[in-house]
């Protein structure tokens, strides 16, 4: 009789350990939840919403222009909390990015950005950017901008980010349930790829 309760206890512990291992593998290598805490991606994403961050497919299909990504903040911009940032990729390796008169120009072509926050003064970040309006993106770099440009500290301020600082691609908004949906990735047919 005493063997049976021990066997049941062993099965429960085994199930819990297996569940924990599966959870850790999924969280570290496949996908993880992320809560939006900044205003920089309004109206695409609102503070308090949750997204699922895909860590697996970028290993097969690299990040592209228009992807929304979560990344570790650059040195000096974490404000002590080390909360990851969430922004949209605008520039890829080899691209030349310019910001002039409130317009983003990629490889000589002004891009259409219908996802940006309406009615805000464009390109007036809360943190004054350095005296620079053009960047060439290195082989291991990405240029990222928030959709709410007036409320975003992004590559205009801290420059391109390192690709290895990216945690993953945000692809599914899942909470609150009323906002549930896949995050669309815009296309930029007017832009030709730069030379990495």
Long-range contacts (C-beta under 8 A, 24 or more apart in sequence): 28-55, 29-55, 29-56, 30-54, 30-55, 30-56, 31-55, 31-56, 31-168, 32-167, 32-168, 33-174, 34-70, 34-84, 34-86, 34-167, 34-170, 36-86, 37-83, 38-85, 38-86, 38-146, 38-151, 38-152, 39-148, 39-151, 39-152, 40-85, 40-86, 40-87, 40-146, 40-147, 40-148, 40-151, 40-152, 40-153, 40-154, 41-68, 41-86, 41-87, 41-88, 41-146, 41-147, 41-148, 41-152, 42-117, 42-147, 42-148, 42-151, 43-117, 43-118, 43-147, 43-148, 44-68, 44-88, 44-115, 44-147, 44-183, 45-86, 45-147, 45-170, 45-173, 45-183, 46-179, 49-173, 49-175, 49-176, 49-179, 50-173, 50-174, 50-175, 51-86, 51-170, 51-171, 51-172, 51-173, 51-174, 51-183, 52-170, 52-171, 52-172, 52-174, 53-167, 53-168, 53-169, 53-170, 53-171, 54-168, 54-169, 54-170, 54-171, 55-167, 55-168, 57-169, 58-166, 58-168, 58-169, 63-89, 63-92, 63-142, 63-163, 63-166, 63-169, 64-89, 64-92, 64-185, 65-89, 65-90, 65-91, 65-92, 65-106, 65-188, 65-191, 66-185, 66-186, 66-187, 66-188, 67-169, 67-185, 68-169, 68-170, 68-171, 68-183, 68-185, 69-142, 69-144, 69-166, 69-167, 69-168, 69-169, 69-170, 70-166, 70-167, 70-168, 70-169, 70-170, 71-144, 71-161, 71-165, 71-166, 71-167, 72-165, 72-167, 74-158, 74-159, 74-161, 74-165, 76-158, 77-153, 77-157, 77-158, 84-167, 85-144, 85-154, 86-170, 87-144, 87-145, 87-146, 87-152, 87-154, 87-155, 88-115, 88-144, 88-145, 88-146, 88-147, 89-142, 89-143, 89-144, 90-143, 90-144, 90-145, 90-155, 91-135, 91-137, 91-141, 91-142, 91-143, 91-144, 91-155, 91-160, 91-194, 92-137, 92-142, 92-143, 92-193, 92-194, 92-196, 93-137, 93-138, 93-139, 93-140, 93-141, 93-142, 93-194, 93-196, 94-137, 94-139, 94-193, 94-194, 94-195, 94-196, 95-136, 95-137, 95-143, 95-193, 95-194, 96-134, 96-135, 96-136, 96-137, 96-194, 97-134, 97-135, 97-136, 97-137, 97-143, 97-155, 98-133, 98-134, 98-135, 99-123, 99-133, 99-134, 99-156, 100-133, 104-145, 106-188, 106-191, 107-191, 107-192, 107-193, 107-194, 109-190, 109-191, 109-192, 110-190, 111-188, 111-190, 111-191, 112-188, 112-190, 113-186, 114-186, 115-147, 115-186, 116-147, 116-148, 116-149, 117-147, 117-148, 117-149, 117-150, 117-151, 120-148, 120-149, 120-150, 120-151, 121-150, 122-149, 122-150, 123-149, 123-150, 123-156, 124-149, 124-150, 125-149, 125-150, 125-151, 125-152, 125-153, 125-154, 125-156, 125-157, 126-150, 126-151, 126-152, 126-153, 127-153, 127-157, 128-157, 129-156, 129-157, 130-157, 135-159, 135-160, 137-194, 139-196, 140-164, 142-166
